[in-house]
């Protein structure tokens, strides 16, 4: 996936109305603007603009169906994004596991350092108490 295409997909999906339309399309396998207009509190023309934007990003395809255009989701585009997100997630999982391992080991070293610091402080106190 190119960075430009990924950016376009993420920008398109940043809009909650377009995410809602894409979700409905994925659940129903296809849909037309008039059908969405009867169920959603959005005007048909606004729905058409959102569907065209989804189409331009490659998230849906449109077919002529009489006087309407039928929109069909393209899950392969989302699977490419999902794969990319999975790779980044795996990298972060590795980093977080390394951090967790480090933090779990840290108290042992801190305890040794604290014991050394406490011993030094106790020695100073003993020396001060012996001084006239």
MIDREN-442761 format. One line per field, with one value per atom (N, C-alpha, C, O): residue number from 0; x, y, z; atom name. Coordinates in steps of 0.02 Angstrom, whole numbers. Each point is the difference from the previous one (the first is absolute). Layout:
MIDREN-442761
num c(NUM|...)
xx c(X|...)
yy c(Y|...)
zz c(Z|...)
atome c(CA|...)
END
This chain:
MIDREN-442761
num c(0|0|0|0|1|1|1|1|2|2|2|2|3|3|3|3|4|4|4|4|5|5|5|5|6|6|6|6|7|7|7|7|8|8|8|8|9|9|9|9|10|10|10|10|11|11|11|11|12|12|12|12|13|13|13|13|14|14|14|14|15|15|15|15|16|16|16|16|17|17|17|17|18|18|18|18|19|19|19|19|20|20|20|20|21|21|21|21|22|22|22|22|23|23|23|23|24|24|24|24|25|25|25|25|26|26|26|26|27|27|27|27|28|28|28|28|29|29|29|29|30|30|30|30|31|31|31|31|32|32|32|32|33|33|33|33|34|34|34|34|35|35|35|35|36|36|36|36|37|37|37|37|38|38|38|38|39|39|39|39|40|40|40|40|41|41|41|41|42|42|42|42|43|43|43|43|44|44|44|44|45|45|45|45|46|46|46|46|47|47|47|47|48|48|48|48|49|49|49|49|50|50|50|50|51|51|51|51|52|52|52|52|53|53|53|53|54|54|54|54|55|55|55|55|56|56|56|56|57|57|57|57|58|58|58|58|59|59|59|59|60|60|60|60|61|61|61|61|62|62|62|62|63|63|63|63|64|64|64|64|65|65|65|65|66|66|66|66|67|67|67|67|68|68|68|68|69|69|69|69|70|70|70|70|71|71|71|71|72|72|72|72|73|73|73|73|74|74|74|74|75|75|75|75|76|76|76|76|77|77|77|77|78|78|78|78|79|79|79|79|80|80|80|80|81|81|81|81|82|82|82|82|83|83|83|83|84|84|84|84|85|85|85|85|86|86|86|86|87|87|87|87|88|88|88|88|89|89|89|89|90|90|90|90|91|91|91|91|92|92|92|92|93|93|93|93|94|94|94|94|95|95|95|95|96|96|96|96|97|97|97|97|98|98|98|98|99|99|99|99|100|100|100|100|101|101|101|101|102|102|102|102|103|103|103|103|104|104|104|104|105|105|105|105|106|106|106|106|107|107|107|107|108|108|108|108|109|109|109|109|110|110|110|110|111|111|111|111|112|112|112|112|113|113|113|113|114|114|114|114|115|115|115|115|116|116|116|116|117|117|117|117|118|118|118|118|119|119|119|119|120|120|120|120|121|121|121|121|122|122|122|122|123|123|123|123|124|124|124|124|125|125|125|125|126|126|126|126|127|127|127|127|128|128|128|128|129|129|129|129|130|130|130|130|131|131|131|131)
xx c(42|-42|44|48|-64|39|-22|-57|102|-16|-57|-42|41|-52|-69|-49|46|-63|-23|-59|105|-17|-25|-49|83|-21|-70|-41|26|-66|-53|-53|67|-48|-12|-58|112|-8|-38|-42|55|-36|-75|-42|27|-70|-34|-57|90|-30|-1|-30|62|-2|-69|-16|-25|-67|-49|-5|-30|-45|-58|-22|-2|-54|23|-35|96|26|14|-11|36|10|-66|-4|-49|-66|-25|-26|33|-22|40|-29|94|41|-19|-2|-13|-21|-65|-6|-42|-63|11|-29|72|15|32|-17|61|33|-50|3|-49|-50|-50|-24|7|-53|27|-39|104|33|-5|42|-92|-7|-55|-36|29|-53|-4|47|-103|-10|-14|-24|37|-7|-72|-11|-38|-70|-16|-37|63|-11|29|-31|90|30|-38|-6|-19|-35|-64|-21|-10|-62|15|-43|104|17|43|1|35|47|-24|-35|53|-22|44|22|-10|43|-36|-33|39|-32|34|60|-98|24|61|48|-49|57|64|54|-60|59|25|60|-106|19|38|51|-76|33|71|47|-38|68|46|58|-84|41|17|57|-105|12|50|42|-45|49|69|50|-45|64|28|60|-103|21|24|48|-83|18|68|42|-30|64|59|56|-69|53|9|47|-90|7|-33|9|-48|-32|-65|-22|-8|-60|4|38|-76|-8|-74|-43|30|-69|-19|39|-101|-28|-66|-38|25|-65|-54|7|-60|-57|-63|-26|3|-57|21|50|-88|17|47|25|-13|43|68|10|36|65|2|-15|33|5|74|45|-34|67|15|-41|101|21|67|45|-38|64|56|-12|72|60|42|44|-57|34|75|37|-13|72|40|57|-87|34|7|52|-105|3|47|33|-29|45|72|43|-28|68|17|55|-103|10|6|42|-84|2|68|28|-1|66|53|43|-46|47|-5|51|-112|-10|26|30|-41|25|76|27|7|73|24|47|-79|19|-17|39|-95|-19|51|16|8|50|65|32|-13|60|-8|45|-103|-12|-5|22|-51|-3|70|12|34|69|32|34|-45|29|-29|36|-101|-32|22|7|3|24|70|16|26|68|-2|38|-82|-7|-25|26|-74|-27|55|7|32|55|50|23|-7|46|-27|36|-99|-31|-5|5|-17|-3|68|5|48|68|24|42|-66|23|-4|48|-101|-3|58|23|1|56|63|35|-22|59|-9|48|-109|-13|11|28|-49|8|73|20|21|71|30|42|-63|25|-22|39|-102|-26|36|15|1|36|69|24|8|66|-4|43|-94|-9|-16|27|-69|-17|61|9|32|60|48|30|-23|43|-27|38|-103|-31|9|14|-23|9|72|12|36|70|15|36|-63|10|-30|30|-90|-32|42|7|20|41|62|20|11|60|-16|40|-97|-20|-14|16|-46|-16|64|1|51|63|40|43|-55|38|-21|-59|108|-18|-40|-18)
yy c(-59|59|62|5|42|62|46|-3|46|48|46|18|1|45|-33|31|-94|-36|-11|8|-26|-10|65|1|53|65|17|25|-38|15|-42|26|-90|-44|25|4|12|23|66|10|36|63|-10|32|-77|-15|-31|17|-64|-34|43|-19|77|45|30|22|-22|28|-53|-54|69|-49|-21|-57|102|-18|-51|-47|58|-48|-67|-52|52|-64|-36|-61|98|-29|-30|-56|94|-26|-62|-49|50|-58|-60|-57|69|-54|-32|-61|104|-26|-39|-54|80|-35|-69|-49|47|-64|-50|-60|85|-45|-25|-57|100|-17|-23|-19|20|-19|52|1|42|54|47|-14|70|46|57|11|24|58|60|-7|66|62|8|21|-35|8|-44|20|-81|-46|27|-6|36|28|62|13|25|62|-14|42|-99|-16|-22|5|-30|-26|46|-5|50|43|73|20|18|70|46|53|-75|38|5|-47|105|9|-43|-15|-5|-44|29|-36|101|31|-3|-11|19|-5|-72|-12|-36|-70|-16|-34|60|-12|28|-33|93|29|-44|-10|-15|-43|-66|-24|-4|-63|10|-43|100|15|7|-23|54|7|-69|-12|-32|-69|-35|-38|51|-31|26|-39|104|29|-27|-4|-13|-29|-74|-31|2|-71|-46|-61|89|-41|-33|-49|77|-29|6|41|-82|7|14|-17|49|17|-32|-2|-24|-29|34|15|-4|29|-53|-57|77|-45|42|33|-36|42|73|20|21|71|13|55|-105|7|-32|-38|55|-33|-44|23|-85|-47|-1|-12|23|2|-66|-25|-2|-64|12|30|-54|11|-42|-53|78|-36|-18|38|-96|-18|-9|4|-17|-11|63|-5|64|62|4|20|-39|1|-54|11|-68|-52|22|-19|58|26|48|-2|44|46|-39|16|-67|-41|-34|-4|-20|-32|51|-15|75|53|18|7|0|15|-57|12|-74|-58|-1|-17|38|3|52|-12|69|53|-22|13|-46|-25|-50|0|-44|-50|34|-21|74|37|31|-3|32|31|-53|11|-69|-54|-21|-12|8|-17|53|-16|79|54|1|10|-19|0|-60|5|-62|-60|13|-19|50|16|50|-7|56|48|-34|13|-57|-36|-43|-2|-31|-41|43|-19|76|46|24|2|17|25|-54|15|-76|-54|-16|-22|32|-11|59|-10|69|61|0|24|-48|3|-36|22|-77|-36|44|2|32|43|60|23|4|57|-19|39|-99|-22|-4|20|-46|-4|69|13|33|68|34|35|-45|30|-27|38|-103|-29|31|15|-5|31|72|22|14|70|3|43|-88|-2|-16|28|-74|-19|59|12|26|59|52|30|-20|50|-22|42|-106|-25|9|17|-30|8|73|13|34|71|20|38|-64|15|-26|34|-94|-30|43|13|9|42|67|24|5|64|-7|45|-100|-10|-12|16|-42|-12|64|6|42|63|40|0|37|40|60|37)
zz c(0|0|0|38|-81|-3|56|24|-4|53|-20|41|-105|-24|3|20|-39|2|72|15|29|70|31|36|-52|26|-23|39|-102|-28|37|17|-6|34|71|22|14|69|3|44|-91|-1|-13|31|-77|-16|60|16|18|57|63|50|-52|59|10|55|-107|4|27|-28|83|29|-46|4|-46|-46|-51|-16|-10|-50|33|-31|93|35|9|-9|26|9|-66|-1|-54|-65|-20|-25|36|-16|43|-24|87|44|-25|-3|-16|-27|-64|-10|-33|-63|14|-34|82|16|29|-14|55|31|-51|5|-54|-48|-68|-43|33|-62|-55|-45|47|-50|23|48|-83|16|-50|-39|40|-43|44|56|-82|39|25|57|-99|20|60|44|-44|56|65|53|-56|60|23|60|-108|17|39|41|-53|37|72|44|-32|67|41|61|-93|37|-1|-47|97|3|-43|23|-84|-46|-67|-22|-10|-65|-53|4|-53|-53|-35|-14|-1|-35|42|-28|93|44|1|-1|1|-1|-64|1|-57|-64|1|-23|51|4|42|-18|74|42|-36|5|-40|-36|-57|-12|-22|-52|30|-30|88|34|18|-8|33|15|-63|1|-56|-64|-24|-23|28|-21|41|-25|87|43|-13|27|-68|-17|51|-3|49|51|-24|29|-81|-29|-76|-26|-8|-72|-13|40|-97|-17|-67|-47|46|-61|-14|46|-109|-19|11|-22|56|12|-13|45|-107|-20|2|-30|66|6|59|8|31|60|-12|-47|90|2|62|55|-64|56|22|-41|105|28|35|39|-52|28|35|-29|91|35|-31|-29|36|-24|62|19|10|62|-7|49|-110|-9|18|22|-33|18|76|26|9|73|27|51|-85|25|-8|40|-92|-8|58|27|-10|57|65|42|-34|60|7|55|-109|1|21|42|-70|17|75|33|-9|72|43|52|-74|37|6|52|-106|1|51|38|-39|48|71|47|-38|65|27|59|-103|21|22|48|-84|20|69|41|-29|66|54|56|-72|49|21|60|-108|16|45|49|-66|40|70|49|-44|66|42|60|-93|36|27|56|-96|22|58|48|-52|55|63|54|-61|58|31|61|-102|26|37|54|-81|32|67|50|-49|61|54|59|-80|49|29|58|-96|25|42|43|-56|31|77|31|0|74|33|53|-82|29|1|51|-105|-2|45|31|-28|43|73|38|-19|69|18|55|-101|14|6|43|-87|3|65|32|-14|61|61|46|-45|56|5|55|-112|0|24|37|-58|21|74|36|-12|71|42|54|-77|37|5|52|-108|1|48|37|-36|44|73|43|-29|68|24|57|-102|17|17|48|-86|13|67|38|-23|63|59|51|-59|53|10|57|-111|5|33|41|-59|30|74|39|-18|71|40|60|-89|34|7|44|-88|2|61|19|14|60|-15|46)
atome c(N|CA|C|O|N|CA|C|O|N|CA|C|O|N|CA|C|O|N|CA|C|O|N|CA|C|O|N|CA|C|O|N|CA|C|O|N|CA|C|O|N|CA|C|O|N|CA|C|O|N|CA|C|O|N|CA|C|O|N|CA|C|O|N|CA|C|O|N|CA|C|O|N|CA|C|O|N|CA|C|O|N|CA|C|O|N|CA|C|O|N|CA|C|O|N|CA|C|O|N|CA|C|O|N|CA|C|O|N|CA|C|O|N|CA|C|O|N|CA|C|O|N|CA|C|O|N|CA|C|O|N|CA|C|O|N|CA|C|O|N|CA|C|O|N|CA|C|O|N|CA|C|O|N|CA|C|O|N|CA|C|O|N|CA|C|O|N|CA|C|O|N|CA|C|O|N|CA|C|O|N|CA|C|O|N|CA|C|O|N|CA|C|O|N|CA|C|O|N|CA|C|O|N|CA|C|O|N|CA|C|O|N|CA|C|O|N|CA|C|O|N|CA|C|O|N|CA|C|O|N|CA|C|O|N|CA|C|O|N|CA|C|O|N|CA|C|O|N|CA|C|O|N|CA|C|O|N|CA|C|O|N|CA|C|O|N|CA|C|O|N|CA|C|O|N|CA|C|O|N|CA|C|O|N|CA|C|O|N|CA|C|O|N|CA|C|O|N|CA|C|O|N|CA|C|O|N|CA|C|O|N|CA|C|O|N|CA|C|O|N|CA|C|O|N|CA|C|O|N|CA|C|O|N|CA|C|O|N|CA|C|O|N|CA|C|O|N|CA|C|O|N|CA|C|O|N|CA|C|O|N|CA|C|O|N|CA|C|O|N|CA|C|O|N|CA|C|O|N|CA|C|O|N|CA|C|O|N|CA|C|O|N|CA|C|O|N|CA|C|O|N|CA|C|O|N|CA|C|O|N|CA|C|O|N|CA|C|O|N|CA|C|O|N|CA|C|O|N|CA|C|O|N|CA|C|O|N|CA|C|O|N|CA|C|O|N|CA|C|O|N|CA|C|O|N|CA|C|O|N|CA|C|O|N|CA|C|O|N|CA|C|O|N|CA|C|O|N|CA|C|O|N|CA|C|O|N|CA|C|O|N|CA|C|O|N|CA|C|O|N|CA|C|O|N|CA|C|O|N|CA|C|O|N|CA|C|O|N|CA|C|O|N|CA|C|O|N|CA|C|O|N|CA|C|O|N|CA|C|O|N|CA|C|O|N|CA|C|O|N|CA|C|O|N|CA|C|O|N|CA|C|O|N|CA|C|O|N|CA|C|O|N|CA|C|O|N|CA|C|O|N|CA|C|O|N|CA|C|O|N|CA|C|O)
END
